[in-house]
Amino acid sequence: MAFQIKLNEQELSIQGVQFQTKKEYTIMKNSLGSSMYEGFEPTKDMVQLLKDIHDGKKSRNDILSFVLEN
């Protein structure tokens, strides 16, 4: 069975993580789609981490910590 990602165009949310603008939502959706094509299965926690990095709340080093912990 293929991985299903939860997208909500009305709420601008991906895997339950809400984005502020349609542009941010679309950029993240496209980026995740490209990664999923290569086998990546984004969790809610990973989408939130990527959003936080984009928003400047976390650093790219947090990705390494996340991957090593999970």
C-alpha positions in Angstrom: 0.0 0.0 0.0 1.3 3.4 -0.9 2.0 6.0 1.7 -0.8 8.5 2.1 -0.1 12.1 3.0 -2.8 14.2 4.6 -3.3 17.4 2.7 -6.0 20.0 3.4 -6.1 22.8 0.8 -8.7 24.8 2.8 -6.8 24.8 6.1 -3.4 25.0 4.3 -2.2 22.0 6.3 0.0 19.0 5.6 -0.1 16.0 8.0 -2.0 18.4 10.4 0.7 21.1 10.4 -0.8 24.4 9.3 1.0 26.9 7.1 0.4 30.7 7.2 0.2 31.4 3.5 -0.8 29.5 0.3 2.7 30.1 -1.0 4.4 28.4 2.0 1.9 25.5 1.8 2.5 25.0 -1.9 6.3 25.1 -1.6 6.3 22.5 1.2 3.7 20.3 -0.5 5.9 20.3 -3.7 9.1 19.7 -1.8 7.6 16.8 0.1 6.1 15.4 -3.0 9.5 15.3 -4.7 11.0 13.6 -1.6 8.2 11.1 -1.4 8.9 10.1 -5.0 12.3 9.0 -3.7 10.7 7.0 -0.9 10.5 9.6 2.0 7.4 9.2 4.2 6.9 12.5 6.1 5.5 12.3 9.5 3.7 15.1 11.3 6.8 15.7 13.4 9.0 15.9 10.4 6.7 18.3 8.6 6.6 20.5 11.8 10.4 20.4 12.0 10.8 21.5 8.4 8.2 24.3 9.0 10.0 25.4 12.1 13.3 25.5 10.2 11.7 27.6 7.5 10.2 29.9 10.1 13.6 30.3 11.8 12.5 28.6 15.0 15.0 25.7 14.6 18.3 25.1 12.8 19.2 22.6 10.1 21.2 20.8 12.8 17.9 19.9 14.4 17.2 17.6 11.4 20.3 15.5 12.3 19.2 15.3 15.9 15.7 14.3 14.8 16.9 11.6 12.5 19.3 10.2 15.1 16.5 10.1 17.7 14.0 8.4 15.4 
